[in-house]
Amino acid sequence: MKADTIAAIYLAAGQSRRMGADKRALPWGEETLGAAGLKAALRSRLAPVIVVIPPADTLAWLPDELRKHRTCRFVRCTAHRRGQAHSLACGVRRVLAEGADAAAVLLADQPFVTPDTLDALAALYRRHRPDYAAFSRFGVPMPPVIFGSQMFPALLALDGDAGGRTLFRDPRWHGLLYEGDESTGIDIDTKDDYERAVIYREEKEGHSRGRR
């Protein structure tokens, strides 16, 4: 694998406690909520795409075309119930095995992420080579975020449910922020979040059709 390869880690092993149902399987247009972000990753220049899932996941929330995509790799994480940091570690270990120079971390509950946003973030990272390059919403860094390989040991040392965001406050690391479409940072945790997001998506699509 080339030294400038940026892999993707798609975190899809959460337990959807606040939703009360598997949010990955919720309807999202003609697909599912979980498929939307993964499709964006697979259509971007990131590769391979490491999908972290629970051990017993049947992948019923994904269409066959995504399950069988040539750049998609599934990692069944036995420690997923211990928090996001442990799912992330499962993904990082697979990225290390793949020999990638950096990893973009994406969440399965962010359906507004687009291939263009991921490619712009990757271009920013490649141009400046910071420790990390993160999407920013209202000046706050959040996923999707690209971590350089120098940060992999710190990611593997995390614990609990905080994930990589705790490292943004660590002065050891220098990061750059990408200010894109603010809808990219929308994540869906509750039924209210989901209902608002569906309305927002329908309005966004309606405006897009109106400009044609």
N, C-alpha and C positions, 0 to 999 in steps of 0.2 A: 504494500500500500504506500502511496506517495506521502512524503512528509507533511504536505500541506492539506491533507485530507481532514475534513470536519465531519465527524459522525453526528448522528442525532440520537438522543435518548428520549423516548416517548413514554412518559410515566403514566401507565394505565392500570396500576395495581391498587388504587385506593379503594376504600370500603364504602364510600358514598353514605356515611352515617347521617349527615345532615339532610340528604335527599330522601332517605328511606327506601330507595330503590337503586338499581344499577344505573347511574346516570349516563354511562357510556352507551346504553341501549335506547335512550330516549330518542324519539323521532326528531330529525333535524332536516327539514326539507324532504328530499327524496332519499336521504341516508340516515345515519344515526349520529348522535352527538359525538361519540367516540371516534367515528370514522372521519369526521370533518377535519380535525387537526392532523390526523395521521395522513390523510390524503394530501394535505398541504405539504407535509414533510417529504412525502414520497415524490411529489412533483417539484420539489426544490433541488438545489445542487448539493444538498447534504446527503452523504452516503458513507456507510450503510445506516439504516434506520433501526435502532435497537428498541423494541417494544417490550417494556417490562410489565408482566401480567402476573396474577395470582397462579399458584400451582395447578389448580383444578379448572382454570378458565377454559370454557368450550369455544371461545371466540365467536359466539353467536351474534355478537354486536358488530362484527365485521363482515363485509361482503367478500366473496371468494377472491375477487381481483386484488384486494389489498392483502389478504392472507398469503397469497401466492406471489406477491410482487418480488422481483428478483433482488431488490436491495433491502428487503425487510427481514429482520432477524428477531425471533421471539425468545425472551428470557423469562423463565418461570421462577419467580422470586419467593422462596419459602419464608423469608423474614418480612414479608410485606406488611403484616399486621403490627409490626413494631414501629411503623411510622415511615414517612416519605423518605427520610434520610437513608433508610435501609433499602428501599426500592431503588433509590438513586445509586447506592453503592453497587447493587446488582448490575445496573446499567453501565457504570464506570468500569467495573471489572471486565465486562464484555468488550467495551471500547478499547481497553488496554490490550485485550487478546486480538482485536482487529488491527492494532497498530496505528490508530488514528492520532493525529497531532492535537486535536481539540474535540470537544463535544458540545453540541447544542442541546440544552435541556428544554423539553416541551411538556406541557401538561395536557392530559386527555380531556380536560373540561374547559379548554380555551378554543372554541370553534371558529372564532373570527381570525385566527392566525392564517396568513396567506403565504404561498410560495414566494411572492415578491418581497414580503417582509423578511422572511428567513434568508433569502439571497442577499438582501441589503445589509442585514446584520452580519452575514458571513463576509461580505465585501469589506465592511468596516473593520472586522477583526483581522482580515488578511492584510489590509492596508497599514494598520498601526501596530498590530501584534501586542495588544494589552494583555493583562492577565485574564480579563473577561470583558465581554461586550454584551450589554443587556438592553433589552427593550425598556423604554421608560414611559411611564404614564404619569403626567403631572409631576415630573421630576423624580419619581420613585422607581428605582430599578426593579424589574420583575421578569419572569419568564415571558417569552423565550430568552434564554441567555446562553452565550457561548463561553465555555471555560477552556482555557489553555491547559495543556497536559501538565504544566507545572503546578496546577491547582488540584490535580487528581488526588494526591495524598491527603489534602485537606478535606476534599469531598468524601473520601473513604472514611475519614475519622469522625464524621458527623454522627449524631445520634438523635433518636426521637423523630418528631414530625416537622421540624423546622425546615429541613431541606437546605439547599445551597444559599438561600437568602441571608443566612446569618453571616456569611463570609463577606457580604457587601460592606459591613461595618468594620471589618478587620483592616487596619492601616497597612498591613503587609502587602495587600493586593491593590493593584491599580486597574481601574476599569473605565470603560467608555460607555456612554449611553446613546441609544438610538431613539430619537423622537419620531415615531411614525403615527399611523392612524390610531387614535386612542381606543378604538373598539378592539384592537388586538389584545389588549390587556384584560378584557372582560373574562372572568372565569365564573363558572356556574356551580354553586354549592347547594343551593336550596331550591324548593319548588318555585318560590317567588323569583329567584334569580333566573330560573329557566323560563318562566312565563314572560318576564321582561325581555329576555334575550330573544325569544321567538318573535315578539312584537317588533323589537328593534331590527331583527333580520328581515322581516317582511316589509317594514318601512324602507329599509336600505335597498332591498331588491326592487321595490316599487319606484323609488327615486331613480334607480339605475335604468329601469325600463322606460321611464318617462323621458330620459335624456337621449334615447335612441331615435 
